């Protein structure tokens, strides 16, 4: 492993966690979206990651949740059909918030790893200096 591999690995983690945070933010922002029953509901985004051969991590894909959503009775809503039904996004807020905390902690750990690596490299550069 080379001298700067720690920074490279931490950088891959930062990128993966940022993508995960972006997807979670999008899911949370659209949790209350409502459409008519003849349209697809908002589909949650689920980031999948995989290990890289160099020890890092990368986003291997983004899976989408069901477009079926949840049919909700809301006769006063402007998009309601003749039966008073609308299609709401099927976003589990408790799951999204739990994942948000995990993704934030992972991002913070990657940032700390980057800072520690920078400190180590800076100290190494001081070796042999008067």
Secondary structure as a PSIPRED ss2 file (coil, helix, strand):
# PSIPRED VFORMAT (PSIPRED V4.0)

   1 X C   1.000  0.000  0.000
   2 X C   1.000  0.000  0.000
   3 X C   1.000  0.000  0.000
   4 X C   1.000  0.000  0.000
   5 X H   0.000  1.000  0.000
   6 X H   0.000  1.000  0.000
   7 X H   0.000  1.000  0.000
   8 X H   0.000  1.000  0.000
   9 X H   0.000  1.000  0.000
  10 X H   0.000  1.000  0.000
  11 X H   0.000  1.000  0.000
  12 X H   0.000  1.000  0.000
  13 X H   0.000  1.000  0.000
  14 X H   0.000  1.000  0.000
  15 X H   0.000  1.000  0.000
  16 X H   0.000  1.000  0.000
  17 X H   0.000  1.000  0.000
  18 X H   0.000  1.000  0.000
  19 X H   0.000  1.000  0.000
  20 X H   0.000  1.000  0.000
  21 X H   0.000  1.000  0.000
  22 X H   0.000  1.000  0.000
  23 X H   0.000  1.000  0.000
  24 X H   0.000  1.000  0.000
  25 X H   0.000  1.000  0.000
  26 X H   0.000  1.000  0.000
  27 X H   0.000  1.000  0.000
  28 X H   0.000  1.000  0.000
  29 X H   0.000  1.000  0.000
  30 X C   1.000  0.000  0.000
  31 X C   1.000  0.000  0.000
  32 X C   1.000  0.000  0.000
  33 X C   1.000  0.000  0.000
  34 X E   0.000  0.000  1.000
  35 X E   0.000  0.000  1.000
  36 X C   1.000  0.000  0.000
  37 X C   1.000  0.000  0.000
  38 X C   1.000  0.000  0.000
  39 X C   1.000  0.000  0.000
  40 X C   1.000  0.000  0.000
  41 X C   1.000  0.000  0.000
  42 X C   1.000  0.000  0.000
  43 X C   1.000  0.000  0.000
  44 X C   1.000  0.000  0.000
  45 X E   0.000  0.000  1.000
  46 X E   0.000  0.000  1.000
  47 X E   0.000  0.000  1.000
  48 X E   0.000  0.000  1.000
  49 X E   0.000  0.000  1.000
  50 X E   0.000  0.000  1.000
  51 X E   0.000  0.000  1.000
  52 X C   1.000  0.000  0.000
  53 X C   1.000  0.000  0.000
  54 X C   1.000  0.000  0.000
  55 X C   1.000  0.000  0.000
  56 X C   1.000  0.000  0.000
  57 X E   0.000  0.000  1.000
  58 X E   0.000  0.000  1.000
  59 X E   0.000  0.000  1.000
  60 X E   0.000  0.000  1.000
  61 X E   0.000  0.000  1.000
  62 X E   0.000  0.000  1.000
  63 X E   0.000  0.000  1.000
  64 X E   0.000  0.000  1.000
  65 X C   1.000  0.000  0.000
  66 X C   1.000  0.000  0.000
  67 X C   1.000  0.000  0.000
  68 X C   1.000  0.000  0.000
  69 X C   1.000  0.000  0.000
  70 X E   0.000  0.000  1.000
  71 X E   0.000  0.000  1.000
  72 X E   0.000  0.000  1.000
  73 X E   0.000  0.000  1.000
  74 X C   1.000  0.000  0.000
  75 X C   1.000  0.000  0.000
  76 X C   1.000  0.000  0.000
  77 X C   1.000  0.000  0.000
  78 X C   1.000  0.000  0.000
  79 X C   1.000  0.000  0.000
  80 X C   1.000  0.000  0.000
  81 X C   1.000  0.000  0.000
  82 X C   1.000  0.000  0.000
  83 X C   1.000  0.000  0.000
  84 X C   1.000  0.000  0.000
  85 X E   0.000  0.000  1.000
  86 X E   0.000  0.000  1.000
  87 X E   0.000  0.000  1.000
  88 X E   0.000  0.000  1.000
  89 X C   1.000  0.000  0.000
  90 X C   1.000  0.000  0.000
  91 X C   1.000  0.000  0.000
  92 X C   1.000  0.000  0.000
  93 X H   0.000  1.000  0.000
  94 X H   0.000  1.000  0.000
  95 X H   0.000  1.000  0.000
  96 X H   0.000  1.000  0.000
  97 X H   0.000  1.000  0.000
  98 X H   0.000  1.000  0.000
  99 X H   0.000  1.000  0.000
 100 X H   0.000  1.000  0.000
 101 X H   0.000  1.000  0.000
 102 X H   0.000  1.000  0.000
 103 X H   0.000  1.000  0.000
 104 X H   0.000  1.000  0.000
 105 X H   0.000  1.000  0.000
 106 X H   0.000  1.000  0.000
 107 X H   0.000  1.000  0.000
 108 X H   0.000  1.000  0.000
 109 X H   0.000  1.000  0.000
 110 X H   0.000  1.000  0.000
 111 X H   0.000  1.000  0.000
 112 X H   0.000  1.000  0.000
 113 X H   0.000  1.000  0.000
 114 X H   0.000  1.000  0.000
 115 X H   0.000  1.000  0.000
 116 X H   0.000  1.000  0.000
 117 X H   0.000  1.000  0.000
 118 X H   0.000  1.000  0.000
 119 X H   0.000  1.000  0.000
 120 X H   0.000  1.000  0.000
 121 X H   0.000  1.000  0.000
 122 X H   0.000  1.000  0.000
 123 X H   0.000  1.000  0.000
 124 X H   0.000  1.000  0.000
 125 X H   0.000  1.000  0.000
 126 X H   0.000  1.000  0.000
 127 X C   1.000  0.000  0.000
 128 X C   1.000  0.000  0.000
 129 X C   1.000  0.000  0.000
 130 X C   1.000  0.000  0.000
